[in-house]
Amino acid sequence: MLSRSEGDRLRCLACYRYCLLGNGQSGFCGVRKNDNGLKLLVKNLPMGINIDPIEKKPVLHMLPGARILSFGTAGCNFACRYCQNYEMSQRRTPDGYYMEPEDIISMALKYKCDGIAYTYNEPSIFIEYASEIGRLAHKYGLINIFVTNGYETPEAIDEASKFLDAMTIDFKGNGNESFYKKYISIPRPDYIYKTIELAFKKNIHVEVTDLIVPEIGDDLKSAEEMIKKIIEISDEIPISFLKYHPDYLLRIHETDFDTLLKHYELARSLGIKYAYIGNVLSEYENTYCPKCGNLLIKREWFKSYIKGIDLNGRCKNCGYNTKIILKKGSVIVW
């Protein structure tokens, strides 16, 4: 387990909360407990099991068209007031279906999936369970994806790098610190950039999303600061600006398209090579060559149609290496 002893207490190392637990205490997430040693209460208890297109994660630059077995567990290290999966993430009881790692893999193979996504709540809080599944998944040629809030510690990233192929790291409200404090109960989002950098250095495929919440989380100055920090790591990290809709405790109106478009245009003007608008049907779902503008992948909601890119990830028009990972047989070809 990701923990270390500090006197008669245990320090959990799964996320940057670094909860210090006396015997009998659980962390903020509610599912990591010091019970004469750190125990994962949701081990073998997945919830919300679905088969999704990889584009729904969203992962847009790896195996377009792939089928992904997705699941989460109870608990979370964030307390997002707008969470769409709050019935899972804000639950503090270890409910779920009993499934050992072999059961998850068997289900993925039965339904001809290309990989596993650990999602719906924060996967770092059940990283030991994910690790067991992920290592087994690789033996069967399946990929592993974290859809994460990016609050993993270096210790957690080190463990994840042993089985993880991709991460979608979800910013909220343009990474604005006051937004994180008020609406997520997180003191500072700075650590998320460290997670991106560490994952990138360990050759984990990284994509970023940013949930744009109207009025309280759509400030373009904050967006500019966030985008520049991402560019410092790599200008090739794809970023998707996502439409918010009211849910759970936050009832602000949904994000209008013009607001999303301003964020997209800002990212492109600052030098991000691959920017997208998510949760909206539009041309801004598509991938274009950063060098010549050729249409590489056309998307309609969660379907990808390969047009201007070869199986080596190069633009058919100019030869630019997009580093998009394709797999013959798992893509829909125009």
Phi, psi and omega in degrees: 000148179282092181198166172215151180280136173227093186068233180263015179237168179243137174261117176285135185247015184285324181220172186289359171290333178047052183302134177257116193243125168282166181300131182093351182267146173252156177285179179305324183293337178086355186236001175244115192231139171277102178235075189055045187126150183289128180240142175262108187288340182257013176301130180067021180233068178289156176226162172060045185283126180217161169251120185238154165291148182299333180295340182283346185294319349271133165243115189253343185246019175220123176049056177306136181090358183290151174263131186233126172281120186244141174201163173225197175221181169289154173094158177194154177267358173249160177232056183297126184286353183241014189302131178283340182246033188300332180295336173266306191293325182265006176281137182242022174242141186280072178268166176149186176264135180286114180215118174282164182309319180298328179291320178297314181296318179300319178295317180299318180290321180301320183262018173056046178276157178262350182184181181239136172244130177260108198205188179076321166232189182278116185290339181296337181284343174239038188297328180294320176294316178300321181297317179298317178293314185298319179295321177291322179302318181298328179294338180254013176077019179264145177269164179234134183231132168261128166256107199224156175277357173082016183264021178293143174280166173304323178297319179290320178296321178299317177293317181297326183295345180281346181218348189271136178259328185211152174226131164259115184258120189261109168279158176232138173054041176064022178068019182288130186297317181294326176297315180297319181294316188278322190249355182231343183066041176240130185292326182200139181268003186303326183299336183297324178294325177295322177297314178302313182297315180296315180297318180298317181292333180269014176064027169276131178293124186242131169232157185234141168239159177221113178280117184266108181261120184303145173072316186251347183214040181229022182291124184289332177296317176296319178299318179298316179298317180297312183297318180297322179292324177292319180298327178299331177278310176190135177278000179261001176288119179293141177230130179245127177266118191258140174287129176270145167227150187297138178198160176058244186262354184248122187245021176298149181297157183294161183289132177278158186295322181301322178295317178296319181296321178298321178293317178301311182295325177296314180299317180294320181292332180276348174114005174294128184282331184228103177240148183219160168246125185250160181067017178220133176281113181195173177292347182278006169275341188282158175254129179241151178294127180295339184269311186245352178082006180296138176290118183264311181223124175263136180235143173230103188056251186247028175244139179246138178237114183280128180233299192253028184223140179268177186289352174266004178082016181258143176297130180291340183274313186239353178085005181299134179275104183280342185066015173288133185264117178250156177226119180301130180098343180246014179240154175263115185262133179294000000 
